[in-house]
Amino acid sequence: MRHHDVVCGGNVIPSVVKDLAAPSSDSDITAHLQYLEVERRLAGRTLAIYREAFDRLQGFALAAAVPLRQVETTHIRRWAAQLHGQGLAPRSIAIALSAWRGLYRWLGGEGFVAANPASGVRAPRAAKPLPKALSVDHAVALVEHRGDGGDPVLVARDVCVAELLYGCGLRVGELVGLDVTASADAAGWIDAADASAHVLGKGSKRRSVPVGKPALRALEAWLAVRGELARAAEAALLVGRRGGRITASQVRARLKAQAIAAGVPTHVHPHMLRHSFASHLLQSSGDLRAVQELLGHANITTTQVYTKLDFGHLSKVYDAAHPRAKKRSPDKE
């Protein structure tokens, strides 16, 4: 045996490095899994995920003819890149790297390796999924749905909710924070005479957005029956069955049911209507700065995601309609 500095979890500690060539990689992995099961008490599902990660590591090491205890950081980086090239998701690669780091940390603690080759190696960043937006037809079908024989008061409120979410691009928190009238304590309100909504957005930043005629008509219809639900002196514009301010979870539940009743073939949530507002507005106007201001985004890069949505829509149209986008059938070749 010889003395050496051992790197464990990023920290260099003096230790004794044992014979690096001793047991096989399989026995190292088996012993480590036993440690995870007995001492760390990891769940069976987690152990199975770790076993899969170690199988990948073993496969790479065997292909490269490198003993597990002699793997270096360059190997780990290359193998992580190969996993990415094989189509493994960034999150799955991150899990594998975490398992590998844990294995080498344990081997270092046992004195079998001098350094952790997986330390500092990171998985590729996961691409942020594009926000899901409704088609124009589905969005219109939703906001124009007037219920199927339900309570007319609740129907009027739900129509108002949908119109404000889609017509103004409000966040659900901004929507439920609206009061009937403007006041020093109000988080937001709608000025029907000025056709504008004044809301308190993220970072306590106030902004004003225009309210279209359909939303104003829905608001007028709701205000005409609001008194049948609202408690006396209740400031909230939108109220629930008990007369108090409606909650975000109530909005989500009612909107989901409303979308199903309207025949919209996808799960609809409040933020999807905000995405739809932005996407449809950008497709029609092309004015990214205006959309940024209406959404209340502090940085235009946040708004730019909707340009990708627009391009995705154009790509689908191209693929469906352009002769050069269609694959030639085998019988014509």
C-alpha positions as CSV (number, residue, x, y, z in Angstrom):
1,M,0.0,0.0,0.0
2,R,1.1,3.6,-0.5
3,H,0.0,7.0,0.8
4,H,-1.8,9.3,-1.5
5,D,-4.3,12.2,-1.4
6,V,-7.8,10.9,-2.1
7,V,-10.4,13.2,-3.6
8,C,-13.9,12.4,-2.2
9,G,-16.9,14.5,-3.1
10,G,-14.6,17.3,-4.3
11,N,-12.5,17.4,-1.1
12,V,-8.9,16.2,-1.0
13,I,-8.2,14.1,2.1
14,P,-5.1,12.1,3.0
15,S,-5.7,8.4,2.8
16,V,-4.1,5.2,1.8
17,V,-4.6,3.9,-1.8
18,K,-4.8,0.1,-1.9
19,D,-3.8,-2.0,-4.8
20,L,-5.6,-0.4,-7.8
21,A,-5.6,-3.6,-9.9
22,A,-7.3,-5.9,-7.4
23,P,-11.0,-7.0,-7.6
24,S,-13.0,-6.8,-10.8
25,S,-15.3,-3.9,-11.7
26,D,-18.3,-6.2,-11.2
27,S,-17.3,-6.9,-7.6
28,D,-16.7,-3.2,-6.9
29,I,-20.2,-2.4,-8.3
30,T,-21.8,-5.3,-6.4
31,A,-20.2,-4.2,-3.1
32,H,-21.2,-0.5,-3.7
33,L,-24.8,-1.5,-4.4
34,Q,-24.8,-3.5,-1.2
35,Y,-23.6,-0.5,0.6
36,L,-26.3,1.6,-0.9
37,E,-29.0,-0.9,0.0
38,V,-27.8,-1.8,3.5
39,E,-26.2,1.4,4.8
40,R,-27.8,4.1,2.7
41,R,-31.2,2.2,2.7
42,L,-32.0,3.3,-0.9
43,A,-35.4,2.1,-2.3
44,G,-35.5,-0.8,-4.7
45,R,-36.5,1.5,-7.6
46,T,-33.5,3.8,-7.0
47,L,-31.2,0.8,-6.7
48,A,-32.5,-0.4,-10.1
49,I,-31.8,3.0,-11.7
50,Y,-28.2,2.9,-10.2
51,R,-27.7,-0.6,-11.4
52,E,-28.6,0.5,-14.9
53,A,-26.2,3.4,-14.7
54,F,-23.4,1.1,-13.5
55,D,-24.1,-1.3,-16.4
56,R,-23.6,1.5,-18.8
57,L,-20.4,2.5,-17.1
58,Q,-19.1,-1.1,-17.2
59,G,-20.0,-1.4,-20.8
60,F,-18.0,1.7,-21.7
61,A,-15.0,0.6,-19.6
62,L,-14.9,-2.8,-21.2
63,A,-15.2,-1.4,-24.7
64,A,-12.3,1.0,-23.9
65,A,-10.3,-1.8,-22.1
66,V,-10.0,0.4,-19.1
67,P,-10.3,-1.1,-15.6
68,L,-13.0,0.6,-13.6
69,R,-10.5,1.8,-11.0
70,Q,-8.3,3.4,-13.7
71,V,-11.0,5.4,-15.4
72,E,-10.1,9.1,-15.9
73,T,-12.2,12.3,-16.3
74,T,-11.6,12.3,-20.0
75,H,-13.2,8.9,-20.2
76,I,-16.3,10.1,-18.2
77,R,-16.7,13.1,-20.4
78,R,-16.5,11.0,-23.6
79,W,-18.9,8.5,-22.3
80,A,-21.4,11.2,-21.2
81,A,-21.1,12.6,-24.7
82,Q,-21.8,9.2,-26.2
83,L,-24.9,8.8,-24.0
84,H,-26.1,12.1,-25.4
85,G,-25.3,11.0,-28.9
86,Q,-27.4,7.9,-28.4
87,G,-30.4,10.0,-27.6
88,L,-30.5,9.6,-23.8
89,A,-32.3,12.6,-22.2
90,P,-30.1,15.1,-20.3
91,R,-31.9,14.3,-17.1
92,S,-31.1,10.6,-17.5
93,I,-27.5,11.4,-18.2
94,A,-27.4,13.6,-15.1
95,I,-28.7,10.6,-13.1
96,A,-26.1,8.3,-14.5
97,L,-23.3,10.8,-13.7
98,S,-24.6,11.2,-10.2
99,A,-24.5,7.4,-9.8
100,W,-20.9,7.3,-11.2
101,R,-19.8,10.1,-8.9
102,G,-21.2,8.2,-5.9
103,L,-19.5,5.0,-6.9
104,Y,-16.1,6.7,-7.2
105,R,-16.6,8.7,-4.0
106,W,-17.2,5.3,-2.3
107,L,-14.2,3.7,-3.9
108,G,-12.1,6.7,-2.8
109,G,-13.3,6.3,0.7
110,E,-12.3,2.7,0.6
111,G,-8.9,3.7,-0.6
112,F,-9.2,2.1,-4.1
113,V,-8.9,5.2,-6.2
114,A,-6.9,8.4,-5.8
115,A,-9.4,10.8,-7.4
116,N,-13.0,10.9,-8.5
117,P,-13.0,11.0,-12.3
118,A,-16.7,11.9,-12.5
119,S,-16.3,15.0,-10.3
120,G,-17.0,18.2,-12.2
121,V,-18.5,16.4,-15.2
122,R,-22.0,17.7,-15.9
123,A,-24.8,16.5,-18.1
124,P,-25.8,18.6,-21.1
125,R,-28.5,21.2,-20.4
126,A,-32.0,20.0,-21.0
127,A,-33.8,22.1,-23.7
128,K,-36.6,24.0,-22.2
129,P,-39.9,22.7,-23.6
130,L,-41.9,25.2,-25.7
131,P,-45.0,26.5,-24.0
132,K,-48.2,24.8,-25.3
133,A,-50.7,27.0,-26.9
134,L,-54.2,26.3,-28.3
135,S,-55.0,26.7,-31.9
136,V,-57.1,29.8,-32.7
137,D,-60.1,27.7,-33.3
138,H,-59.9,25.8,-30.0
139,A,-59.2,29.0,-28.1
140,V,-62.3,30.7,-29.6
141,A,-64.4,27.6,-29.0
142,L,-63.4,27.7,-25.4
143,V,-64.1,31.3,-24.7
144,E,-67.4,31.2,-26.6
145,H,-68.7,28.1,-24.7
146,R,-71.7,29.0,-22.6
147,G,-72.2,25.9,-20.5
148,D,-74.5,23.0,-20.8
149,G,-77.4,23.9,-18.7
150,G,-75.3,24.7,-15.6
151,D,-75.8,27.5,-13.0
152,P,-76.1,30.6,-15.2
153,V,-74.3,32.7,-12.6
154,L,-71.3,30.4,-12.6
155,V,-71.4,30.2,-16.3
156,A,-71.2,34.0,-16.6
157,R,-68.3,34.0,-14.2
158,D,-66.4,31.2,-16.1
159,V,-66.9,32.9,-19.4
160,C,-65.5,36.1,-17.9
161,V,-62.5,34.2,-16.5
162,A,-61.7,32.6,-19.9
163,E,-62.1,35.9,-21.8
164,L,-59.8,37.7,-19.4
165,L,-57.2,35.0,-19.5
166,Y,-57.1,34.7,-23.3
167,G,-58.1,38.3,-24.2
168,C,-55.6,40.0,-21.8
169,G,-52.9,37.4,-21.4
170,L,-53.2,37.5,-17.6
171,R,-51.4,35.2,-15.2
172,V,-53.9,33.3,-13.0
173,G,-52.5,35.1,-9.9
174,E,-53.1,38.5,-11.6
175,L,-56.6,37.4,-12.5
176,V,-57.7,36.3,-9.1
177,G,-56.2,39.4,-7.6
178,L,-58.5,41.7,-9.5
179,D,-60.9,43.8,-7.4
180,V,-64.2,45.3,-8.6
181,T,-63.0,48.9,-8.1
182,A,-59.7,50.6,-7.9
183,S,-58.3,51.4,-4.5
184,A,-55.0,51.8,-2.7
185,D,-55.2,48.2,-1.5
186,A,-56.2,46.7,-4.8
187,A,-53.7,44.4,-6.5
188,G,-55.6,45.0,-9.7
189,W,-58.8,46.2,-11.3
190,I,-60.5,46.7,-14.7
191,D,-61.4,50.1,-16.0
192,A,-64.3,49.3,-18.3
193,A,-64.6,52.9,-19.4
194,D,-61.0,52.9,-20.5
195,A,-61.1,49.3,-21.7
196,S,-58.0,48.4,-19.7
197,A,-56.9,46.1,-17.0
198,H,-54.4,47.2,-14.4
199,V,-52.6,44.3,-12.7
200,L,-49.8,43.6,-10.3
201,G,-47.4,41.2,-11.9
202,K,-44.2,39.4,-10.9
203,G,-41.8,41.4,-8.9
204,S,-44.6,43.6,-7.8
205,K,-44.5,45.4,-11.1
206,R,-47.7,47.0,-12.3
207,R,-48.8,47.0,-15.9
208,S,-51.9,47.9,-17.9
209,V,-53.2,45.9,-20.8
210,P,-56.1,46.5,-23.1
211,V,-59.4,44.6,-22.7
212,G,-61.2,43.7,-25.9
213,K,-64.9,44.1,-26.5
214,P,-65.8,40.4,-26.0
215,A,-64.0,40.4,-22.6
216,L,-65.8,43.7,-21.7
217,R,-69.2,42.1,-22.6
218,A,-68.4,39.0,-20.6
219,L,-67.4,41.3,-17.6
220,E,-70.6,43.2,-17.9
221,A,-72.6,40.0,-17.9
222,W,-70.8,38.7,-14.9
223,L,-71.1,42.0,-12.9
224,A,-74.9,41.9,-13.5
225,V,-75.2,38.6,-11.6
226,R,-72.1,38.8,-9.3
227,G,-74.2,40.0,-6.4
228,E,-76.0,36.6,-6.3
229,L,-72.7,35.0,-5.1
230,A,-70.5,37.7,-3.6
231,R,-70.6,38.4,0.1
232,A,-71.4,41.9,1.3
233,A,-68.5,44.2,1.0
234,E,-66.4,41.6,-0.9
235,A,-63.8,43.5,-2.9
236,A,-62.9,40.6,-5.3
237,L,-64.1,40.8,-8.8
238,L,-64.3,37.0,-9.2
239,V,-65.8,35.0,-6.4
240,G,-66.6,31.4,-5.6
241,R,-69.7,29.6,-4.4
242,R,-69.1,30.8,-0.9
243,G,-68.9,34.4,-1.8
244,G,-65.2,35.0,-1.3
245,R,-62.4,35.6,-3.7
246,I,-61.9,32.7,-6.1
247,T,-58.7,30.8,-5.8
248,A,-56.2,29.8,-8.5
249,S,-57.0,26.1,-8.0
250,Q,-60.7,26.8,-8.5
251,V,-59.9,28.6,-11.7
252,R,-57.9,25.7,-12.9
253,A,-60.6,23.2,-12.1
254,R,-63.4,25.2,-13.7
255,L,-61.3,26.0,-16.8
256,K,-60.4,22.3,-17.3
257,A,-64.1,21.3,-17.1
258,Q,-65.1,24.2,-19.4
259,A,-62.5,23.1,-22.0
260,I,-63.8,19.5,-21.9
261,A,-67.4,20.7,-22.3
262,A,-66.3,22.9,-25.3
263,G,-64.8,19.9,-27.0
264,V,-61.2,21.1,-26.8
265,P,-59.1,17.9,-27.3
266,T,-56.3,18.8,-24.8
267,H,-55.8,19.5,-21.2
268,V,-56.3,23.3,-20.7
269,H,-54.9,25.3,-17.8
270,P,-54.8,29.1,-17.2
271,H,-51.2,29.6,-18.3
272,M,-52.0,27.9,-21.6
273,L,-54.5,30.7,-22.4
274,R,-51.7,33.2,-21.6
275,H,-49.4,31.3,-24.0
276,S,-52.2,31.3,-26.6
277,F,-52.7,35.0,-26.2
278,A,-49.0,35.7,-26.8
279,S,-48.6,33.2,-29.7
280,H,-51.7,34.4,-31.6
281,L,-50.9,38.0,-31.1
282,L,-47.3,37.5,-32.3
283,Q,-48.5,35.5,-35.3
284,S,-50.8,38.4,-36.3
285,S,-48.6,41.4,-35.5
286,G,-45.0,40.2,-35.5
287,D,-44.4,42.9,-32.9
288,L,-42.2,41.2,-30.3
289,R,-41.7,44.3,-28.1
290,A,-45.4,44.9,-27.9
291,V,-46.1,41.3,-26.8
292,Q,-43.3,41.6,-24.2
293,E,-44.9,44.7,-22.7
294,L,-48.4,43.1,-22.7
295,L,-47.1,40.0,-21.0
296,G,-45.1,42.0,-18.5
297,H,-41.8,40.2,-19.2
298,A,-38.8,42.0,-17.8
299,N,-36.5,40.5,-20.4
300,I,-37.3,40.1,-24.1
301,T,-35.5,36.8,-24.2
302,T,-38.4,35.4,-22.2
303,T,-40.8,36.6,-24.9
304,Q,-38.7,35.2,-27.7
305,V,-39.9,31.7,-27.0
306,Y,-43.1,32.6,-28.8
307,T,-41.2,33.2,-32.0
308,K,-40.2,29.5,-31.9
309,L,-43.9,28.6,-31.4
310,D,-44.7,30.7,-34.5
311,F,-42.0,29.0,-36.5
312,G,-43.3,25.6,-35.4
313,H,-46.7,26.5,-36.7
314,L,-45.2,27.6,-40.0
315,S,-43.2,24.4,-40.3
316,K,-46.3,22.3,-39.9
317,V,-48.1,24.4,-42.6
318,Y,-45.1,23.9,-44.9
319,D,-44.8,20.2,-44.2
320,A,-48.5,19.7,-44.9
321,A,-48.9,21.9,-47.9
322,H,-45.6,22.5,-49.8
323,P,-44.9,19.9,-52.6
324,R,-41.2,19.9,-51.9
325,A,-41.9,19.0,-48.2
326,K,-43.6,15.8,-49.1
327,K,-41.6,12.6,-49.4
328,R,-41.7,10.9,-52.8
329,S,-43.6,7.6,-52.6
330,P,-41.5,4.4,-53.4
331,D,-43.6,3.5,-56.4
332,K,-42.7,6.8,-58.1
333,E,-39.0,6.4,-57.7
